[in-house]
Amino acid sequence: MKRSILKLGKTLNKTQQLEINGGRMSQDCQIYDPATGWQKGWSVEDAQWLYHNESSVTGYCCASC
């Protein structure tokens, strides 16, 4: 029996797949501030913004790391 692949539309990125499959991409990032250490519960967007714009944040880690 031949296998066939059904193509229904565009390929989803990791964030879209996790949202559909019940993943929680919204609040699962951590940021690193040398004064306070690792802090959990940040959104991906907020973690990236703090890293690039806030001088005290020196790193972040999200579901992809």
C-alpha positions in Angstrom: 0.0 0.0 0.0 1.4 3.4 -1.0 1.7 6.1 1.6 0.5 9.5 0.6 0.9 12.9 2.4 -2.1 15.2 2.6 -1.1 18.8 2.3 -3.7 21.1 3.8 -2.0 24.4 3.7 1.1 26.3 4.9 3.7 24.8 7.3 3.3 26.0 10.8 6.2 27.3 12.8 7.1 26.0 16.3 5.0 28.6 18.1 1.9 28.0 16.0 2.3 24.2 16.5 2.6 24.5 20.3 -0.5 26.8 20.4 -2.6 24.3 18.4 -1.3 21.3 20.3 -1.8 22.9 23.8 1.7 24.2 24.3 2.2 27.3 26.4 4.5 29.6 24.7 3.2 32.7 26.3 4.7 32.6 29.8 7.5 30.0 29.7 10.7 32.1 29.3 13.3 33.0 31.9 15.4 36.1 31.9 18.8 36.5 33.6 19.5 39.6 35.6 22.9 39.5 37.4 21.5 41.4 40.4 18.5 39.0 41.0 19.4 35.8 39.0 17.0 33.8 36.8 13.4 34.9 36.8 10.6 32.7 35.3 7.2 33.5 33.8 8.1 35.9 31.0 6.6 35.8 27.5 8.9 35.2 24.5 8.3 38.8 23.3 9.0 40.4 26.7 12.2 38.3 27.3 13.6 39.3 23.9 12.7 42.9 24.4 14.3 43.0 27.9 17.5 41.4 26.6 17.8 43.8 23.7 16.7 47.0 25.4 17.3 46.6 29.2 20.9 47.0 30.2 20.7 44.8 33.3 19.3 41.7 31.6 22.2 39.7 30.2 20.4 36.6 28.9 17.1 34.8 28.3 16.0 31.2 27.8 12.7 30.1 26.3 11.2 26.8 25.2 13.5 26.6 22.3 16.8 26.5 24.3 
